Every structure is written in structure tokens, then in C-alpha cells.
Amino acid sequence: MKNFKWVLFGISALLLLGCSSRYSSPILIERGEGRKEYEREYFVIKESMGIEKRLKDVFKQGYIEEGMTTDMVNLLWGPPDRETNDGLIWEYYTREGELITRLLWKRPEVSRLKGYEEELVLQSIEGDRYGGSPAPTSTSYSNY
């Protein structure tokens, strides 16, 4: 009976680790809620007023680019593994602790809409700008 508890505990631990692997994936699009195209399309239709069309197109493809908002990046890549400098620096790491990407945010001079005055905008990307995803292959679909 005592061994049964340990076996049950071991199986539970393995299941927990297996379920949480998405959140520690080295491919950042697998961490976010917007990994499916229809989720990104919904955001562009309902939530992205005031964001330029070029950024919406890149977002719909599943990539990030300078000028995007924190909501857009959070939807694509999920919350950062580490946040510093009062939320102005986001870092994403592999399970082994290696840095994948560091994002630097800024407060825009002009907000995109009334009510979004405190919204941050992506200033620069350090490291893998594709977040572990393969780079876009077709120039007709990408601005990279």
C-alpha cells in the first residue's frame, strides 16, 4: 500500500510536468493564447483600433515587431518569464535558463486611443526576434 502511494505520486508529478511543458517551451508562440490564427484574427478585429495595418499583418502571421503593444506580445508569446525595470524589460528563457529573447518597452509620446495613455509599446528586440519560431520564408507575407 505504501508503494502504491509513491507510484501514484510519481505518475501525478509526471503528468504535471507534461502539462506545464507548453509554458516553458523554447518556441514562444506555443506559450501564448494567440498561437492559433483565428485567435489573432479576433484580436485584430476587436482590440487593435489605432494600430497600424503593417503591425496587424505581422501580428496575424504570429510574429512580433517593434511598435506592438504589450497585449499583442502577451497574446502571442504569453507572459514573460522575468520582468524587470518596472515592466519595461521582458525576458523569455528556455527551461535550462538560457535567454531566448529580451524585449525593451517604452511609453509612447502619443497614445493610440483615449484610455490607452499608459500602454507600453515595444521599442526593441534583443536575441531571437522570432522567439524560437522559424523565420518567415515568403517575402510576400512578411515585413522582416
C-alpha positions as CSV (number, residue, x, y, z in Angstrom):
1,M,0.0,0.0,0.0
2,K,2.9,2.3,0.8
3,N,4.5,1.7,-2.6
4,F,1.2,2.4,-4.3
5,K,1.2,6.0,-2.9
6,W,4.7,6.6,-4.2
7,V,3.8,5.3,-7.6
8,L,0.7,7.4,-7.7
9,F,2.7,10.4,-6.6
10,G,5.3,9.8,-9.3
11,I,2.6,9.5,-12.0
12,S,1.0,12.7,-10.8
13,A,4.3,14.5,-10.9
14,L,5.0,13.3,-14.5
15,L,1.5,14.4,-15.6
16,L,2.0,17.8,-14.0
17,L,5.4,18.3,-15.8
18,G,3.9,17.1,-19.1
19,C,1.0,19.6,-18.8
20,S,3.2,22.5,-18.0
21,S,5.7,22.0,-20.8
22,R,3.9,24.5,-23.0
23,Y,4.7,27.3,-20.6
24,S,8.4,26.5,-20.7
25,S,8.6,25.8,-24.4
26,P,11.6,27.3,-26.3
27,I,9.2,28.2,-29.1
28,L,7.4,31.2,-27.6
29,I,4.3,31.1,-29.9
30,E,3.5,27.8,-28.1
31,R,3.2,29.7,-24.8
32,G,0.7,32.3,-25.9
33,E,-3.0,32.1,-26.2
34,G,-2.8,33.5,-29.8
35,R,-1.0,30.5,-31.3
36,K,-4.0,29.8,-33.5
37,E,-4.7,32.1,-36.4
38,Y,-8.4,32.6,-35.5
39,E,-7.4,34.0,-32.1
40,R,-5.0,36.5,-33.7
41,E,-7.7,37.4,-36.3
42,Y,-10.2,38.0,-33.5
43,F,-7.8,40.3,-31.6
44,V,-7.1,42.3,-34.8
45,I,-10.8,42.8,-35.5
46,K,-11.9,43.6,-31.9
47,E,-9.0,45.0,-29.9
48,S,-6.5,46.7,-32.2
49,M,-8.0,50.1,-33.1
50,G,-5.3,52.7,-33.7
51,I,-2.6,50.2,-34.5
52,E,-1.1,50.5,-38.0
53,K,-2.0,47.9,-40.6
54,R,1.6,46.7,-41.1
55,L,1.8,45.7,-37.4
56,K,-1.6,44.0,-37.6
57,D,-0.4,41.9,-40.6
58,V,2.8,40.8,-38.9
59,F,0.8,40.0,-35.7
60,K,-1.7,37.9,-37.7
61,Q,1.3,35.9,-39.0
62,G,2.3,35.1,-35.4
63,Y,5.5,37.3,-35.2
64,I,6.3,40.3,-33.1
65,E,7.8,43.6,-34.3
66,E,8.8,46.9,-32.8
67,G,5.8,49.1,-32.3
68,M,3.5,46.4,-31.0
69,T,1.7,46.7,-27.6
70,T,2.2,44.6,-24.6
71,D,-1.3,43.0,-25.2
72,M,-0.2,41.9,-28.6
73,V,3.1,40.3,-27.5
74,N,1.4,38.7,-24.4
75,L,-1.2,37.1,-26.6
76,L,1.4,35.7,-29.0
77,W,4.1,34.7,-26.6
78,G,2.4,34.6,-23.2
79,P,3.6,36.4,-20.1
80,P,7.4,36.9,-19.7
81,D,9.5,34.6,-17.6
82,R,11.1,37.6,-16.0
83,E,10.0,41.2,-15.8
84,T,12.4,44.0,-14.7
85,N,12.7,47.8,-14.6
86,D,9.0,48.3,-13.6
87,G,7.8,46.2,-16.6
88,L,9.9,47.9,-19.2
89,I,12.1,44.8,-19.8
90,W,10.6,41.4,-20.5
91,E,12.8,38.3,-20.7
92,Y,11.9,34.8,-22.0
93,Y,14.1,31.8,-21.1
94,T,14.3,28.2,-22.0
95,R,13.7,25.5,-19.4
96,E,17.5,25.3,-18.9
97,G,17.7,29.0,-18.1
98,E,19.1,30.3,-21.3
99,L,17.8,33.6,-22.6
100,I,15.7,33.4,-25.7
101,T,14.6,36.9,-26.2
102,R,14.7,40.2,-24.3
103,L,12.1,42.9,-25.1
104,L,12.5,46.5,-24.2
105,W,9.4,48.6,-23.8
106,K,8.8,52.4,-23.9
107,R,5.9,54.7,-23.2
108,P,4.8,56.3,-26.4
109,E,4.7,60.1,-26.8
110,V,1.2,59.9,-28.2
111,S,-1.3,57.2,-27.2
112,R,-3.1,55.3,-29.9
113,L,-6.6,56.0,-28.4
114,K,-8.1,57.8,-25.5
115,G,-7.9,55.5,-22.5
116,Y,-4.7,53.9,-23.6
117,E,-2.3,56.5,-22.3
118,E,-0.4,54.1,-20.0
119,E,0.0,51.4,-22.7
120,L,3.6,50.4,-23.5
121,V,5.0,49.9,-27.0
122,L,7.8,47.5,-28.0
123,Q,10.9,49.6,-28.6
124,S,13.5,46.9,-29.4
125,I,14.1,43.1,-29.5
126,E,17.3,41.5,-28.3
127,G,18.1,37.9,-29.0
128,D,15.9,35.7,-31.2
129,R,13.3,38.1,-32.7
130,Y,11.2,35.1,-33.9
131,G,11.0,33.6,-30.4
132,G,12.3,30.2,-31.5
133,S,10.0,30.0,-34.5
134,P,11.4,29.6,-37.9
135,A,11.9,32.9,-39.8
136,P,9.3,33.8,-42.3
137,T,10.1,32.3,-45.7
138,S,8.0,34.3,-48.1
139,T,8.6,38.0,-48.6
140,S,5.1,38.5,-49.7
141,Y,3.8,37.6,-46.2
142,S,6.4,39.3,-44.1
143,N,7.9,42.7,-43.4
144,Y,11.2,41.2,-42.0
